[in-house]
Amino acid sequence: MELYQRLRDLREDADKTQEEIATLLGMKQTQYSRYERGERELPMHHFKTLARYYNVSLDYLAGLIDIPKKLY
């Protein structure tokens, strides 16, 4: 699965809007939207924030594995 699809799926599974996730990351919704569409690469510090927020491993978030591993 592509990273951008995983970002969208995790957000939707958590019943969050792009605006809410963008606020969490300290950016505007339009900027976050580009990450979900695969137009821009997500910086590592945002990967870490989202992994903690969704309680999944970085491997899962990046699409390297298909079964989510919980962080805690």
MOPAC internal coordinates of N, CA, C and O (Angstrom, degrees):
PM7 1SCF
backbone

  N    0.0000 0     0.00 0     0.00 0    0    0    0
  C    1.4534 1     0.00 0     0.00 0    1    0    0
  C    1.5326 1   108.61 1     0.00 0    2    1    0
  O    1.2310 1   121.13 1   -39.06 1    3    2    1
  N    1.2909 1   115.44 1   140.94 1    3    2    1
  C    1.4573 1   120.88 1   178.80 1    5    3    2
  C    1.5249 1   110.64 1   -73.09 1    6    5    3
  O    1.2310 1   121.51 1   -30.52 1    7    6    5
  N    1.3163 1   114.72 1   149.48 1    7    6    5
  C    1.4657 1   120.71 1  -179.61 1    9    7    6
  C    1.5210 1   111.49 1   -55.01 1   10    9    7
  O    1.2310 1   120.32 1   132.49 1   11   10    9
  N    1.3244 1   117.00 1   -47.51 1   11   10    9
  C    1.4587 1   119.22 1  -175.71 1   13   11   10
  C    1.5261 1   111.68 1   -61.91 1   14   13   11
  O    1.2310 1   120.12 1   144.87 1   15   14   13
  N    1.3262 1   117.38 1   -35.13 1   15   14   13
  C    1.4697 1   119.96 1   177.94 1   17   15   14
  C    1.5242 1   110.21 1   -69.32 1   18   17   15
  O    1.2310 1   120.58 1   141.60 1   19   18   17
  N    1.3254 1   116.50 1   -38.40 1   19   18   17
  C    1.4672 1   120.27 1   178.87 1   21   19   18
  C    1.5347 1   110.11 1   -63.74 1   22   21   19
  O    1.2310 1   120.13 1   138.42 1   23   22   21
  N    1.3281 1   117.35 1   -41.58 1   23   22   21
  C    1.4647 1   120.81 1   177.78 1   25   23   22
  C    1.5249 1   111.00 1   -58.18 1   26   25   23
  O    1.2310 1   121.09 1   134.85 1   27   26   25
  N    1.3023 1   115.52 1   -45.15 1   27   26   25
  C    1.4670 1   120.03 1  -179.06 1   29   27   26
  C    1.5239 1   111.10 1   -66.92 1   30   29   27
  O    1.2310 1   120.55 1   135.05 1   31   30   29
  N    1.3314 1   116.54 1   -44.95 1   31   30   29
  C    1.4607 1   120.10 1  -178.85 1   33   31   30
  C    1.5279 1   111.66 1   -61.55 1   34   33   31
  O    1.2310 1   120.37 1   135.55 1   35   34   33
  N    1.3310 1   116.89 1   -44.45 1   35   34   33
  C    1.4629 1   120.07 1   178.93 1   37   35   34
  C    1.5270 1   111.12 1   -62.15 1   38   37   35
  O    1.2310 1   120.67 1   137.44 1   39   38   37
  N    1.3209 1   116.32 1   -42.56 1   39   38   37
  C    1.4656 1   120.23 1   179.54 1   41   39   38
  C    1.5228 1   110.77 1   -63.14 1   42   41   39
  O    1.2310 1   120.70 1   133.34 1   43   42   41
  N    1.3260 1   116.26 1   -46.66 1   43   42   41
  C    1.4627 1   119.58 1  -179.01 1   45   43   42
  C    1.5253 1   111.74 1   -66.53 1   46   45   43
  O    1.2310 1   120.13 1   141.37 1   47   46   45
  N    1.3353 1   117.36 1   -38.63 1   47   46   45
  C    1.4633 1   120.45 1   177.86 1   49   47   46
  C    1.5340 1   111.31 1   -62.83 1   50   49   47
  O    1.2310 1   120.50 1   150.01 1   51   50   49
  N    1.3190 1   116.65 1   -29.99 1   51   50   49
  C    1.4631 1   121.57 1   178.61 1   53   51   50
  C    1.5289 1   111.92 1   -86.73 1   54   53   51
  O    1.2310 1   120.47 1  -177.65 1   55   54   53
  N    1.3300 1   116.72 1     2.35 1   55   54   53
  C    1.4706 1   122.32 1  -178.39 1   57   55   54
  C    1.5270 1   112.31 1    55.28 1   58   57   55
  O    1.2310 1   121.18 1  -136.13 1   59   58   57
  N    1.3229 1   115.35 1    43.87 1   59   58   57
  C    1.4641 1   121.75 1   178.67 1   61   59   58
  C    1.5220 1   109.57 1  -112.44 1   62   61   59
  O    1.2310 1   121.36 1   -25.86 1   63   62   61
  N    1.3138 1   115.01 1   154.14 1   63   62   61
  C    1.4588 1   120.80 1   176.43 1   65   63   62
  C    1.5312 1   109.25 1   -93.78 1   66   65   63
  O    1.2310 1   120.96 1   -16.51 1   67   66   65
  N    1.3109 1   115.78 1   163.49 1   67   66   65
  C    1.4605 1   119.72 1   174.19 1   69   67   66
  C    1.5199 1   110.09 1   -59.85 1   70   69   67
  O    1.2310 1   120.17 1   143.47 1   71   70   69
  N    1.3025 1   117.28 1   -36.53 1   71   70   69
  C    1.4690 1   121.96 1   179.35 1   73   71   70
  C    1.5288 1   110.95 1   -61.00 1   74   73   71
  O    1.2310 1   120.25 1   137.30 1   75   74   73
  N    1.3274 1   117.13 1   -42.70 1   75   74   73
  C    1.4641 1   120.52 1  -179.77 1   77   75   74
  C    1.5315 1   111.53 1   -65.51 1   78   77   75
  O    1.2310 1   120.41 1   137.98 1   79   78   77
  N    1.3077 1   116.82 1   -42.02 1   79   78   77
  C    1.4691 1   120.10 1   179.82 1   81   79   78
  C    1.5209 1   110.19 1   -70.52 1   82   81   79
  O    1.2310 1   120.50 1   141.23 1   83   82   81
  N    1.3050 1   116.65 1   -38.77 1   83   82   81
  C    1.4673 1   119.96 1   177.15 1   85   83   82
  C    1.5280 1   110.51 1   -60.90 1   86   85   83
  O    1.2310 1   120.26 1   138.46 1   87   86   85
  N    1.3125 1   117.10 1   -41.54 1   87   86   85
  C    1.4625 1   120.84 1   177.72 1   89   87   86
  C    1.5259 1   110.72 1   -62.37 1   90   89   87
  O    1.2310 1   120.55 1   136.87 1   91   90   89
  N    1.3180 1   116.55 1   -43.13 1   91   90   89
  C    1.4672 1   121.25 1   176.84 1   93   91   90
  C    1.5303 1   111.03 1   -56.18 1   94   93   91
  O    1.2310 1   120.61 1   140.67 1   95   94   93
  N    1.3299 1   116.43 1   -39.33 1   95   94   93
  C    1.4591 1   121.75 1  -177.48 1   97   95   94
  C    1.5236 1   113.09 1   -88.52 1   98   97   95
  O    1.2310 1   120.31 1   176.70 1   99   98   97
  N    1.3244 1   117.02 1    -3.30 1   99   98   97
  C    1.4603 1   120.76 1   178.18 1  101   99   98
  C    1.5141 1   114.26 1    73.75 1  102  101   99
  O    1.2310 1   121.02 1  -140.31 1  103  102  101
  N    1.3231 1   115.66 1    39.69 1  103  102  101
  C    1.4688 1   120.24 1   179.95 1  105  103  102
  C    1.5228 1   109.73 1  -140.83 1  106  105  103
  O    1.2310 1   121.09 1    -4.11 1  107  106  105
  N    1.3123 1   115.52 1   175.89 1  107  106  105
  C    1.4605 1   120.95 1   177.15 1  109  107  106
  C    1.5219 1   109.72 1   -84.58 1  110  109  107
  O    1.2310 1   121.14 1   -23.97 1  111  110  109
  N    1.3142 1   115.42 1   156.03 1  111  110  109
  C    1.4667 1   121.58 1  -179.24 1  113  111  110
  C    1.5179 1   111.43 1   -58.66 1  114  113  111
  O    1.2310 1   119.77 1   141.31 1  115  114  113
  N    1.3181 1   118.05 1   -38.69 1  115  114  113
  C    1.4625 1   120.45 1  -178.31 1  117  115  114
  C    1.5276 1   111.63 1   -63.41 1  118  117  115
  O    1.2310 1   120.65 1   143.91 1  119  118  117
  N    1.3244 1   116.36 1   -36.09 1  119  118  117
  C    1.4620 1   119.55 1   178.10 1  121  119  118
  C    1.5240 1   110.17 1   -68.56 1  122  121  119
  O    1.2310 1   120.40 1   134.41 1  123  122  121
  N    1.3313 1   116.84 1   -45.59 1  123  122  121
  C    1.4620 1   119.45 1   178.90 1  125  123  122
  C    1.5292 1   110.90 1   -61.78 1  126  125  123
  O    1.2310 1   120.38 1   142.01 1  127  126  125
  N    1.2967 1   116.88 1   -37.99 1  127  126  125
  C    1.4601 1   121.91 1   179.33 1  129  127  126
  C    1.5299 1   111.35 1   -56.13 1  130  129  127
  O    1.2310 1   120.15 1   144.46 1  131  130  129
  N    1.3168 1   117.31 1   -35.54 1  131  130  129
  C    1.4717 1   121.14 1   179.17 1  133  131  130
  C    1.5263 1   111.46 1   -64.80 1  134  133  131
  O    1.2310 1   120.09 1   146.70 1  135  134  133
  N    1.3245 1   117.43 1   -33.30 1  135  134  133
  C    1.4657 1   120.71 1   177.01 1  137  135  134
  C    1.5277 1   110.21 1   -67.87 1  138  137  135
  O    1.2310 1   120.52 1   136.76 1  139  138  137
  N    1.3251 1   116.61 1   -43.24 1  139  138  137
  C    1.4630 1   120.13 1  -179.94 1  141  139  138
  C    1.5203 1   112.40 1   -67.67 1  142  141  139
  O    1.2310 1   119.90 1   153.19 1  143  142  141
  N    1.2968 1   117.81 1   -26.81 1  143  142  141
  C    1.4658 1   121.22 1   178.60 1  145  143  142
  C    1.5270 1   112.02 1   -88.69 1  146  145  143
  O    1.2310 1   120.25 1   175.44 1  147  146  145
  N    1.3137 1   117.14 1    -4.56 1  147  146  145
  C    1.4604 1   120.67 1   179.52 1  149  147  146
  C    1.5082 1   114.10 1    78.23 1  150  149  147
  O    1.2310 1   120.14 1  -161.91 1  151  150  149
  N    1.3284 1   117.34 1    18.09 1  151  150  149
  C    1.4563 1   121.54 1  -179.57 1  153  151  150
  C    1.5215 1   112.65 1   -84.29 1  154  153  151
  O    1.2310 1   120.66 1   157.81 1  155  154  153
  N    1.3288 1   116.34 1   -22.19 1  155  154  153
  C    1.4684 1   122.08 1   179.81 1  157  155  154
  C    1.5103 1   109.09 1  -137.11 1  158  157  155
  O    1.2310 1   120.85 1   -26.31 1  159  158  157
  N    1.3226 1   115.98 1   153.69 1  159  158  157
  C    1.4586 1   120.53 1   177.64 1  161  159  158
  C    1.5237 1   109.97 1   -89.73 1  162  161  159
  O    1.2310 1   121.32 1   -44.24 1  163  162  161
  N    1.3141 1   115.08 1   135.76 1  163  162  161
  C    1.4542 1   121.85 1  -179.26 1  165  163  162
  C    1.5221 1   109.58 1   -75.59 1  166  165  163
  O    1.2310 1   119.45 1   -54.37 1  167  166  165
  N    1.3345 1   118.65 1   125.63 1  167  166  165
  C    1.4689 1   121.11 1   177.54 1  169  167  166
  C    1.5345 1   111.69 1   -64.50 1  170  169  167
  O    1.2310 1   120.71 1   -28.91 1  171  170  169
  N    1.3177 1   116.25 1   151.09 1  171  170  169
  C    1.4661 1   122.10 1  -176.52 1  173  171  170
  C    1.5229 1   112.77 1   -56.81 1  174  173  171
  O    1.2310 1   119.69 1   140.65 1  175  174  173
  N    1.3283 1   118.20 1   -39.35 1  175  174  173
  C    1.4646 1   117.98 1  -179.00 1  177  175  174
  C    1.5252 1   111.80 1   -64.25 1  178  177  175
  O    1.2310 1   119.94 1   151.89 1  179  178  177
  N    1.3233 1   117.73 1   -28.11 1  179  178  177
  C    1.4638 1   120.23 1   175.52 1  181  179  178
  C    1.5275 1   110.65 1   -76.00 1  182  181  179
  O    1.2310 1   120.28 1   144.61 1  183  182  181
  N    1.3416 1   117.06 1   -35.39 1  183  182  181
  C    1.4664 1   120.29 1   174.09 1  185  183  182
  C    1.5232 1   110.14 1   -54.92 1  186  185  183
  O    1.2310 1   120.96 1   132.46 1  187  186  185
  N    1.3280 1   115.77 1   -47.54 1  187  186  185
  C    1.4618 1   120.84 1  -178.08 1  189  187  186
  C    1.5279 1   111.05 1   -62.00 1  190  189  187
  O    1.2310 1   120.85 1   135.97 1  191  190  189
  N    1.3199 1   115.97 1   -44.03 1  191  190  189
  C    1.4668 1   120.32 1   179.65 1  193  191  190
  C    1.5279 1   111.03 1   -61.58 1  194  193  191
  O    1.2310 1   120.57 1   135.11 1  195  194  193
  N    1.3252 1   116.52 1   -44.89 1  195  194  193
  C    1.4642 1   120.03 1  -178.49 1  197  195  194
  C    1.5295 1   111.82 1   -70.02 1  198  197  195
  O    1.2310 1   120.07 1   143.58 1  199  198  197
  N    1.3189 1   117.47 1   -36.42 1  199  198  197
  C    1.4700 1   120.41 1   177.54 1  201  199  198
  C    1.5260 1   109.65 1   -60.77 1  202  201  199
  O    1.2310 1   120.69 1   135.20 1  203  202  201
  N    1.3271 1   116.29 1   -44.80 1  203  202  201
  C    1.4635 1   119.85 1   178.03 1  205  203  202
  C    1.5390 1   110.93 1   -65.30 1  206  205  203
  O    1.2310 1   120.96 1   136.35 1  207  206  205
  N    1.3204 1   115.77 1   -43.65 1  207  206  205
  C    1.4670 1   120.69 1  -177.09 1  209  207  206
  C    1.5312 1   111.45 1   -61.80 1  210  209  207
  O    1.2310 1   120.68 1   133.69 1  211  210  209
  N    1.3437 1   116.30 1   -46.31 1  211  210  209
  C    1.4639 1   120.54 1  -178.71 1  213  211  210
  C    1.5289 1   113.07 1   -87.27 1  214  213  211
  O    1.2310 1   120.60 1   174.56 1  215  214  213
  N    1.3559 1   116.45 1    -5.44 1  215  214  213
  C    1.4619 1   122.23 1  -179.19 1  217  215  214
  C    1.5319 1   111.56 1    58.14 1  218  217  215
  O    1.2310 1   120.93 1  -129.96 1  219  218  217
  N    1.3195 1   115.83 1    50.04 1  219  218  217
  C    1.4652 1   121.98 1   176.53 1  221  219  218
  C    1.5260 1   108.69 1  -131.58 1  222  221  219
  O    1.2310 1   121.02 1   -20.81 1  223  222  221
  N    1.3256 1   115.65 1   159.19 1  223  222  221
  C    1.4592 1   120.11 1   179.20 1  225  223  222
  C    1.5282 1   110.22 1   -72.31 1  226  225  223
  O    1.2310 1   121.28 1   -21.48 1  227  226  225
  N    1.3143 1   115.16 1   158.52 1  227  226  225
  C    1.4646 1   120.29 1   175.68 1  229  227  226
  C    1.5206 1   110.53 1   -63.20 1  230  229  227
  O    1.2310 1   120.12 1   145.08 1  231  230  229
  N    1.3374 1   117.37 1   -34.92 1  231  230  229
  C    1.4685 1   120.81 1   177.94 1  233  231  230
  C    1.5264 1   111.16 1   -59.31 1  234  233  231
  O    1.2310 1   120.88 1   136.07 1  235  234  233
  N    1.3137 1   115.91 1   -43.93 1  235  234  233
  C    1.4628 1   119.72 1   179.34 1  237  235  234
  C    1.5184 1   110.67 1   -68.00 1  238  237  235
  O    1.2310 1   120.78 1   134.32 1  239  238  237
  N    1.3114 1   116.12 1   -45.68 1  239  238  237
  C    1.4628 1   120.54 1  -178.93 1  241  239  238
  C    1.5271 1   111.18 1   -58.96 1  242  241  239
  O    1.2310 1   120.50 1   141.35 1  243  242  241
  N    1.3250 1   116.65 1   -38.65 1  243  242  241
  C    1.4687 1   121.47 1  -178.65 1  245  243  242
  C    1.5263 1   112.70 1   -80.57 1  246  245  243
  O    1.2310 1   120.10 1   173.85 1  247  246  245
  N    1.3345 1   117.41 1    -6.15 1  247  246  245
  C    1.4537 1   119.75 1   178.91 1  249  247  246
  C    1.5231 1   113.66 1    84.17 1  250  249  247
  O    1.2310 1   120.09 1  -165.31 1  251  250  249
  N    1.3341 1   117.43 1    14.69 1  251  250  249
  C    1.4685 1   120.59 1   179.54 1  253  251  250
  C    1.5233 1   112.12 1   -79.11 1  254  253  251
  O    1.2310 1   120.41 1   152.85 1  255  254  253
  N    1.3279 1   116.81 1   -27.15 1  255  254  253
  C    1.4525 1   122.03 1   175.06 1  257  255  254
  C    1.5251 1   108.15 1  -130.02 1  258  257  255
  O    1.2310 1   120.42 1   -24.07 1  259  258  257
  N    1.3154 1   116.80 1   155.93 1  259  258  257
  C    1.4642 1   120.12 1  -176.02 1  261  259  258
  C    1.5325 1   114.36 1  -102.75 1  262  261  259
  O    1.2310 1   120.53 1   169.17 1  263  262  261
  N    1.3186 1   116.59 1   -10.83 1  263  262  261
  C    1.4621 1   119.55 1   178.68 1  265  263  262
  C    1.5188 1   107.65 1  -107.84 1  266  265  263
  O    1.2310 1   120.16 1   -60.47 1  267  266  265
  N    1.3373 1   117.31 1   119.53 1  267  266  265
  C    1.4680 1   118.89 1  -175.83 1  269  267  266
  C    1.5181 1   112.44 1   -66.23 1  270  269  267
  O    1.2310 1   121.31 1   -45.39 1  271  270  269
  N    1.3139 1   115.10 1   134.61 1  271  270  269
  C    1.4636 1   121.90 1   172.84 1  273  271  270
  C    1.5191 1   106.83 1  -105.17 1  274  273  271
  O    1.2310 1   120.99 1   -51.54 1  275  274  273
  N    1.3137 1   115.72 1   128.46 1  275  274  273
  C    1.4596 1   119.99 1   179.32 1  277  275  274
  C    1.5235 1   110.28 1   -74.72 1  278  277  275
  O    1.2310 1   120.59 1   -31.82 1  279  278  277
  N    1.3108 1   116.48 1   148.18 1  279  278  277
  C    1.4434 1   121.63 1   177.07 1  281  279  278
  C    1.5234 1   111.52 1   -80.78 1  282  281  279
  O    1.2310 1   120.62 1   145.14 1  283  282  281
  N    1.3281 1   116.43 1   -34.86 1  283  282  281
  C    1.4592 1   121.52 1  -178.34 1  285  283  282
  C    1.4977 1   110.19 1  -149.81 1  286  285  283
  O    1.2310 1   120.10 1   180.00 1  287  286  285

